[in-house]
Amino acid sequence: MAKKEKVKKDSQLLIRISSEQRDAFLQACEELDTSAAREVRRFIKQFLKDHEVNNES
């Protein structure tokens, strides 16, 4: 199986959420042994796939 080509992460997205949501999200990520950034990237990729938006990654 070929190794996935790494995509350079060169941009940031700033969002505002309540501190309660942030804390709960970070806690859930910790309990699932993942990172918040990884889960947000996964959400964005799935969202784009679900809505058939062309992207480079």
PyMOL Python script that loads the backbone (N, CA, C, O; Angstrom):
from pymol import cmd

cmd.read_pdbstr("""\
ATOM      1  N   MET A   1       0.847  -1.185   0.000  1.00  0.00           N
ATOM      2  CA  MET A   1       0.000   0.000   0.000  1.00  0.00           C
ATOM      3  C   MET A   1       0.889   1.243   0.000  1.00  0.00           C
ATOM      4  O   MET A   1       1.831   1.336   0.787  1.00  0.00           O
ATOM      5  N   ALA A   2       0.593   2.183  -0.870  1.00  0.00           N
ATOM      6  CA  ALA A   2       1.388   3.398  -0.978  1.00  0.00           C
ATOM      7  C   ALA A   2       1.122   4.320   0.204  1.00  0.00           C
ATOM      8  O   ALA A   2      -0.003   4.437   0.690  1.00  0.00           O
ATOM      9  N   LYS A   3       2.168   4.955   0.642  1.00  0.00           N
ATOM     10  CA  LYS A   3       2.053   5.902   1.746  1.00  0.00           C
ATOM     11  C   LYS A   3       1.369   7.180   1.253  1.00  0.00           C
ATOM     12  O   LYS A   3       1.668   7.662   0.161  1.00  0.00           O
ATOM     13  N   LYS A   4       0.456   7.728   2.055  1.00  0.00           N
ATOM     14  CA  LYS A   4      -0.225   8.964   1.656  1.00  0.00           C
ATOM     15  C   LYS A   4       0.776  10.106   1.591  1.00  0.00           C
ATOM     16  O   LYS A   4       1.663  10.232   2.436  1.00  0.00           O
ATOM     17  N   GLU A   5       0.609  10.937   0.564  1.00  0.00           N
ATOM     18  CA  GLU A   5       1.466  12.105   0.434  1.00  0.00           C
ATOM     19  C   GLU A   5       1.017  13.146   1.456  1.00  0.00           C
ATOM     20  O   GLU A   5      -0.170  13.456   1.558  1.00  0.00           O
ATOM     21  N   LYS A   6       1.966  13.676   2.201  1.00  0.00           N
ATOM     22  CA  LYS A   6       1.647  14.699   3.188  1.00  0.00           C
ATOM     23  C   LYS A   6       1.314  16.012   2.504  1.00  0.00           C
ATOM     24  O   LYS A   6       2.003  16.429   1.573  1.00  0.00           O
ATOM     25  N   VAL A   7       0.268  16.653   2.962  1.00  0.00           N
ATOM     26  CA  VAL A   7      -0.136  17.953   2.448  1.00  0.00           C
ATOM     27  C   VAL A   7       0.357  18.998   3.434  1.00  0.00           C
ATOM     28  O   VAL A   7       0.123  18.885   4.637  1.00  0.00           O
ATOM     29  N   LYS A   8       1.038  20.013   2.923  1.00  0.00           N
ATOM     30  CA  LYS A   8       1.555  21.068   3.781  1.00  0.00           C
ATOM     31  C   LYS A   8       0.395  21.840   4.396  1.00  0.00           C
ATOM     32  O   LYS A   8      -0.497  22.319   3.696  1.00  0.00           O
ATOM     33  N   LYS A   9       0.429  21.947   5.692  1.00  0.00           N
ATOM     34  CA  LYS A   9      -0.597  22.701   6.417  1.00  0.00           C
ATOM     35  C   LYS A   9      -0.060  24.111   6.617  1.00  0.00           C
ATOM     36  O   LYS A   9       0.783  24.353   7.481  1.00  0.00           O
ATOM     37  N   ASP A  10      -0.562  25.041   5.803  1.00  0.00           N
ATOM     38  CA  ASP A  10       0.004  26.385   5.808  1.00  0.00           C
ATOM     39  C   ASP A  10      -1.033  27.480   6.085  1.00  0.00           C
ATOM     40  O   ASP A  10      -0.797  28.653   5.796  1.00  0.00           O
ATOM     41  N   SER A  11      -2.165  27.091   6.639  1.00  0.00           N
ATOM     42  CA  SER A  11      -3.210  28.073   6.882  1.00  0.00           C
ATOM     43  C   SER A  11      -3.902  27.761   8.201  1.00  0.00           C
ATOM     44  O   SER A  11      -3.894  26.623   8.670  1.00  0.00           O
ATOM     45  N   GLN A  12      -4.494  28.778   8.784  1.00  0.00           N
ATOM     46  CA  GLN A  12      -5.205  28.609  10.046  1.00  0.00           C
ATOM     47  C   GLN A  12      -6.641  29.071   9.892  1.00  0.00           C
ATOM     48  O   GLN A  12      -6.959  29.891   9.029  1.00  0.00           O
ATOM     49  N   LEU A  13      -7.507  28.531  10.744  1.00  0.00           N
ATOM     50  CA  LEU A  13      -8.906  28.913  10.772  1.00  0.00           C
ATOM     51  C   LEU A  13      -9.232  29.271  12.223  1.00  0.00           C
ATOM     52  O   LEU A  13      -9.058  28.450  13.123  1.00  0.00           O
ATOM     53  N   LEU A  14      -9.692  30.466  12.438  1.00  0.00           N
ATOM     54  CA  LEU A  14     -10.037  30.921  13.781  1.00  0.00           C
ATOM     55  C   LEU A  14     -11.548  30.833  13.945  1.00  0.00           C
ATOM     56  O   LEU A  14     -12.297  31.397  13.147  1.00  0.00           O
ATOM     57  N   ILE A  15     -11.992  30.132  14.972  1.00  0.00           N
ATOM     58  CA  ILE A  15     -13.429  30.045  15.249  1.00  0.00           C
ATOM     59  C   ILE A  15     -13.676  30.474  16.688  1.00  0.00           C
ATOM     60  O   ILE A  15     -12.786  30.396  17.535  1.00  0.00           O
ATOM     61  N   ARG A  16     -14.866  30.916  16.944  1.00  0.00           N
ATOM     62  CA  ARG A  16     -15.248  31.306  18.306  1.00  0.00           C
ATOM     63  C   ARG A  16     -16.345  30.376  18.775  1.00  0.00           C
ATOM     64  O   ARG A  16     -17.380  30.227  18.126  1.00  0.00           O
ATOM     65  N   ILE A  17     -16.097  29.751  19.919  1.00  0.00           N
ATOM     66  CA  ILE A  17     -17.087  28.880  20.560  1.00  0.00           C
ATOM     67  C   ILE A  17     -17.065  29.188  22.051  1.00  0.00           C
ATOM     68  O   ILE A  17     -16.151  29.847  22.547  1.00  0.00           O
ATOM     69  N   SER A  18     -18.063  28.713  22.744  1.00  0.00           N
ATOM     70  CA  SER A  18     -18.093  28.967  24.184  1.00  0.00           C
ATOM     71  C   SER A  18     -16.979  28.176  24.868  1.00  0.00           C
ATOM     72  O   SER A  18     -16.552  27.128  24.382  1.00  0.00           O
ATOM     73  N   SER A  19     -16.529  28.688  25.980  1.00  0.00           N
ATOM     74  CA  SER A  19     -15.463  27.999  26.713  1.00  0.00           C
ATOM     75  C   SER A  19     -15.934  26.635  27.197  1.00  0.00           C
ATOM     76  O   SER A  19     -15.129  25.712  27.320  1.00  0.00           O
ATOM     77  N   GLU A  20     -17.224  26.497  27.472  1.00  0.00           N
ATOM     78  CA  GLU A  20     -17.759  25.204  27.898  1.00  0.00           C
ATOM     79  C   GLU A  20     -17.659  24.175  26.773  1.00  0.00           C
ATOM     80  O   GLU A  20     -17.259  23.034  27.004  1.00  0.00           O
ATOM     81  N   GLN A  21     -18.025  24.585  25.546  1.00  0.00           N
ATOM     82  CA  GLN A  21     -17.915  23.678  24.396  1.00  0.00           C
ATOM     83  C   GLN A  21     -16.455  23.327  24.126  1.00  0.00           C
ATOM     84  O   GLN A  21     -16.128  22.169  23.867  1.00  0.00           O
ATOM     85  N   ARG A  22     -15.585  24.323  24.188  1.00  0.00           N
ATOM     86  CA  ARG A  22     -14.158  24.088  23.954  1.00  0.00           C
ATOM     87  C   ARG A  22     -13.610  23.084  24.959  1.00  0.00           C
ATOM     88  O   ARG A  22     -12.930  22.129  24.586  1.00  0.00           O
ATOM     89  N   ASP A  23     -13.907  23.305  26.228  1.00  0.00           N
ATOM     90  CA  ASP A  23     -13.397  22.409  27.266  1.00  0.00           C
ATOM     91  C   ASP A  23     -13.927  20.989  27.096  1.00  0.00           C
ATOM     92  O   ASP A  23     -13.178  20.024  27.248  1.00  0.00           O
ATOM     93  N   ALA A  24     -15.216  20.859  26.780  1.00  0.00           N
ATOM     94  CA  ALA A  24     -15.815  19.537  26.591  1.00  0.00           C
ATOM     95  C   ALA A  24     -15.196  18.845  25.370  1.00  0.00           C
ATOM     96  O   ALA A  24     -14.935  17.642  25.408  1.00  0.00           O
ATOM     97  N   PHE A  25     -14.964  19.592  24.298  1.00  0.00           N
ATOM     98  CA  PHE A  25     -14.363  19.042  23.088  1.00  0.00           C
ATOM     99  C   PHE A  25     -12.937  18.569  23.352  1.00  0.00           C
ATOM    100  O   PHE A  25     -12.557  17.467  22.954  1.00  0.00           O
ATOM    101  N   LEU A  26     -12.154  19.403  24.019  1.00  0.00           N
ATOM    102  CA  LEU A  26     -10.775  19.024  24.334  1.00  0.00           C
ATOM    103  C   LEU A  26     -10.726  17.807  25.249  1.00  0.00           C
ATOM    104  O   LEU A  26      -9.867  16.941  25.085  1.00  0.00           O
ATOM    105  N   GLN A  27     -11.634  17.736  26.202  1.00  0.00           N
ATOM    106  CA  GLN A  27     -11.692  16.585  27.105  1.00  0.00           C
ATOM    107  C   GLN A  27     -12.045  15.312  26.337  1.00  0.00           C
ATOM    108  O   GLN A  27     -11.437  14.263  26.552  1.00  0.00           O
ATOM    109  N   ALA A  28     -13.028  15.408  25.442  1.00  0.00           N
ATOM    110  CA  ALA A  28     -13.418  14.244  24.643  1.00  0.00           C
ATOM    111  C   ALA A  28     -12.262  13.797  23.754  1.00  0.00           C
ATOM    112  O   ALA A  28     -12.015  12.599  23.614  1.00  0.00           O
ATOM    113  N   CYS A  29     -11.560  14.739  23.160  1.00  0.00           N
ATOM    114  CA  CYS A  29     -10.410  14.390  22.319  1.00  0.00           C
ATOM    115  C   CYS A  29      -9.337  13.686  23.144  1.00  0.00           C
ATOM    116  O   CYS A  29      -8.749  12.700  22.699  1.00  0.00           O
ATOM    117  N   GLU A  30      -9.091  14.189  24.324  1.00  0.00           N
ATOM    118  CA  GLU A  30      -8.091  13.562  25.203  1.00  0.00           C
ATOM    119  C   GLU A  30      -8.501  12.136  25.563  1.00  0.00           C
ATOM    120  O   GLU A  30      -7.677  11.222  25.540  1.00  0.00           O
ATOM    121  N   GLU A  31      -9.767  11.955  25.892  1.00  0.00           N
ATOM    122  CA  GLU A  31     -10.260  10.621  26.252  1.00  0.00           C
ATOM    123  C   GLU A  31     -10.192   9.657  25.072  1.00  0.00           C
ATOM    124  O   GLU A  31     -10.034   8.451  25.263  1.00  0.00           O
ATOM    125  N   LEU A  32     -10.310  10.186  23.849  1.00  0.00           N
ATOM    126  CA  LEU A  32     -10.250   9.359  22.640  1.00  0.00           C
ATOM    127  C   LEU A  32      -8.839   9.273  22.072  1.00  0.00           C
ATOM    128  O   LEU A  32      -8.630   8.704  21.001  1.00  0.00           O
ATOM    129  N   ASP A  33      -7.866   9.842  22.798  1.00  0.00           N
ATOM    130  CA  ASP A  33      -6.463   9.815  22.389  1.00  0.00           C
ATOM    131  C   ASP A  33      -6.264  10.392  20.988  1.00  0.00           C
ATOM    132  O   ASP A  33      -5.606   9.790  20.139  1.00  0.00           O
ATOM    133  N   THR A  34      -6.843  11.569  20.768  1.00  0.00           N
ATOM    134  CA  THR A  34      -6.696  12.277  19.502  1.00  0.00           C
ATOM    135  C   THR A  34      -6.488  13.748  19.830  1.00  0.00           C
ATOM    136  O   THR A  34      -6.525  14.143  20.995  1.00  0.00           O
ATOM    137  N   SER A  35      -6.273  14.546  18.809  1.00  0.00           N
ATOM    138  CA  SER A  35      -6.100  15.983  19.033  1.00  0.00           C
ATOM    139  C   SER A  35      -7.295  16.746  18.462  1.00  0.00           C
ATOM    140  O   SER A  35      -7.977  16.280  17.550  1.00  0.00           O
ATOM    141  N   ALA A  36      -7.522  17.914  19.016  1.00  0.00           N
ATOM    142  CA  ALA A  36      -8.611  18.759  18.524  1.00  0.00           C
ATOM    143  C   ALA A  36      -8.366  19.133  17.064  1.00  0.00           C
ATOM    144  O   ALA A  36      -9.296  19.114  16.257  1.00  0.00           O
ATOM    145  N   ALA A  37      -7.137  19.469  16.721  1.00  0.00           N
ATOM    146  CA  ALA A  37      -6.820  19.849  15.347  1.00  0.00           C
ATOM    147  C   ALA A  37      -7.093  18.705  14.381  1.00  0.00           C
ATOM    148  O   ALA A  37      -7.647  18.917  13.303  1.00  0.00           O
ATOM    149  N   ARG A  38      -6.709  17.503  14.762  1.00  0.00           N
ATOM    150  CA  ARG A  38      -6.942  16.341  13.898  1.00  0.00           C
ATOM    151  C   ARG A  38      -8.424  16.136  13.659  1.00  0.00           C
ATOM    152  O   ARG A  38      -8.837  15.858  12.533  1.00  0.00           O
ATOM    153  N   GLU A  39      -9.229  16.269  14.701  1.00  0.00           N
ATOM    154  CA  GLU A  39     -10.673  16.058  14.571  1.00  0.00           C
ATOM    155  C   GLU A  39     -11.342  17.151  13.759  1.00  0.00           C
ATOM    156  O   GLU A  39     -12.270  16.872  13.000  1.00  0.00           O
ATOM    157  N   VAL A  40     -10.892  18.387  13.901  1.00  0.00           N
ATOM    158  CA  VAL A  40     -11.453  19.473  13.095  1.00  0.00           C
ATOM    159  C   VAL A  40     -11.087  19.272  11.628  1.00  0.00           C
ATOM    160  O   VAL A  40     -11.926  19.461  10.748  1.00  0.00           O
ATOM    161  N   ARG A  41      -9.824  18.885  11.358  1.00  0.00           N
ATOM    162  CA  ARG A  41      -9.430  18.606   9.966  1.00  0.00           C
ATOM    163  C   ARG A  41     -10.249  17.459   9.393  1.00  0.00           C
ATOM    164  O   ARG A  41     -10.669  17.513   8.237  1.00  0.00           O
ATOM    165  N   ARG A  42     -10.479  16.414  10.198  1.00  0.00           N
ATOM    166  CA  ARG A  42     -11.272  15.269   9.740  1.00  0.00           C
ATOM    167  C   ARG A  42     -12.705  15.711   9.418  1.00  0.00           C
ATOM    168  O   ARG A  42     -13.277  15.292   8.412  1.00  0.00           O
ATOM    169  N   PHE A  43     -13.273  16.549  10.269  1.00  0.00           N
ATOM    170  CA  PHE A  43     -14.618  17.062  10.029  1.00  0.00           C
ATOM    171  C   PHE A  43     -14.673  17.839   8.713  1.00  0.00           C
ATOM    172  O   PHE A  43     -15.584  17.643   7.909  1.00  0.00           O
ATOM    173  N   ILE A  44     -13.694  18.722   8.498  1.00  0.00           N
ATOM    174  CA  ILE A  44     -13.687  19.542   7.286  1.00  0.00           C
ATOM    175  C   ILE A  44     -13.569  18.664   6.050  1.00  0.00           C
ATOM    176  O   ILE A  44     -14.293  18.870   5.076  1.00  0.00           O
ATOM    177  N   LYS A  45     -12.664  17.683   6.075  1.00  0.00           N
ATOM    178  CA  LYS A  45     -12.504  16.784   4.924  1.00  0.00           C
ATOM    179  C   LYS A  45     -13.794  16.033   4.636  1.00  0.00           C
ATOM    180  O   LYS A  45     -14.191  15.910   3.477  1.00  0.00           O
ATOM    181  N   GLN A  46     -14.455  15.527   5.677  1.00  0.00           N
ATOM    182  CA  GLN A  46     -15.702  14.786   5.482  1.00  0.00           C
ATOM    183  C   GLN A  46     -16.805  15.711   4.977  1.00  0.00           C
ATOM    184  O   GLN A  46     -17.586  15.324   4.107  1.00  0.00           O
ATOM    185  N   PHE A  47     -16.876  16.911   5.504  1.00  0.00           N
ATOM    186  CA  PHE A  47     -17.868  17.893   5.069  1.00  0.00           C
ATOM    187  C   PHE A  47     -17.706  18.185   3.584  1.00  0.00           C
ATOM    188  O   PHE A  47     -18.684  18.197   2.837  1.00  0.00           O
ATOM    189  N   LEU A  48     -16.460  18.423   3.156  1.00  0.00           N
ATOM    190  CA  LEU A  48     -16.203  18.703   1.748  1.00  0.00           C
ATOM    191  C   LEU A  48     -16.570  17.504   0.884  1.00  0.00           C
ATOM    192  O   LEU A  48     -17.138  17.665  -0.196  1.00  0.00           O
ATOM    193  N   LYS A  49     -16.250  16.308   1.353  1.00  0.00           N
ATOM    194  CA  LYS A  49     -16.598  15.097   0.605  1.00  0.00           C
ATOM    195  C   LYS A  49     -18.116  14.954   0.502  1.00  0.00           C
ATOM    196  O   LYS A  49     -18.643  14.666  -0.573  1.00  0.00           O
ATOM    197  N   ASP A  50     -18.808  15.151   1.604  1.00  0.00           N
ATOM    198  CA  ASP A  50     -20.265  15.017   1.628  1.00  0.00           C
ATOM    199  C   ASP A  50     -20.953  16.009   0.697  1.00  0.00           C
ATOM    200  O   ASP A  50     -22.008  15.717   0.134  1.00  0.00           O
ATOM    201  N   HIS A  51     -20.358  17.160   0.544  1.00  0.00           N
ATOM    202  CA  HIS A  51     -20.957  18.209  -0.281  1.00  0.00           C
ATOM    203  C   HIS A  51     -20.276  18.332  -1.633  1.00  0.00           C
ATOM    204  O   HIS A  51     -20.487  19.299  -2.365  1.00  0.00           O
ATOM    205  N   GLU A  52     -19.455  17.338  -1.954  1.00  0.00           N
ATOM    206  CA  GLU A  52     -18.791  17.239  -3.263  1.00  0.00           C
ATOM    207  C   GLU A  52     -18.076  18.525  -3.664  1.00  0.00           C
ATOM    208  O   GLU A  52     -18.155  18.963  -4.812  1.00  0.00           O
ATOM    209  N   VAL A  53     -17.393  19.109  -2.721  1.00  0.00           N
ATOM    210  CA  VAL A  53     -16.601  20.287  -2.993  1.00  0.00           C
ATOM    211  C   VAL A  53     -15.210  19.829  -3.378  1.00  0.00           C
ATOM    212  O   VAL A  53     -14.577  19.069  -2.644  1.00  0.00           O
ATOM    213  N   ASN A  54     -14.727  20.286  -4.526  1.00  0.00           N
ATOM    214  CA  ASN A  54     -13.389  19.899  -4.970  1.00  0.00           C
ATOM    215  C   ASN A  54     -12.358  20.567  -4.074  1.00  0.00           C
ATOM    216  O   ASN A  54     -12.443  21.755  -3.762  1.00  0.00           O
ATOM    217  N   ASN A  55     -11.374  19.756  -3.669  1.00  0.00           N
ATOM    218  CA  ASN A  55     -10.262  20.291  -2.906  1.00  0.00           C
ATOM    219  C   ASN A  55      -9.007  19.556  -3.310  1.00  0.00           C
ATOM    220  O   ASN A  55      -9.065  18.529  -3.986  1.00  0.00           O
ATOM    221  N   GLU A  56      -7.876  20.082  -2.894  1.00  0.00           N
ATOM    222  CA  GLU A  56      -6.594  19.523  -3.306  1.00  0.00           C
ATOM    223  C   GLU A  56      -6.089  18.450  -2.382  1.00  0.00           C
ATOM    224  O   GLU A  56      -5.090  17.808  -2.708  1.00  0.00           O
ATOM    225  N   SER A  57      -6.721  18.212  -1.237  1.00  0.00           N
ATOM    226  CA  SER A  57      -6.207  17.212  -0.299  1.00  0.00           C
ATOM    227  C   SER A  57      -6.988  15.940  -0.346  1.00  0.00           C
ATOM    228  O   SER A  57      -6.680  14.999   0.385  1.00  0.00           O
TER     229      SER A  57
END
""", "prot")
cmd.dss("prot")
cmd.show_as("cartoon", "prot")
cmd.util.cbc("prot")
cmd.orient("prot")
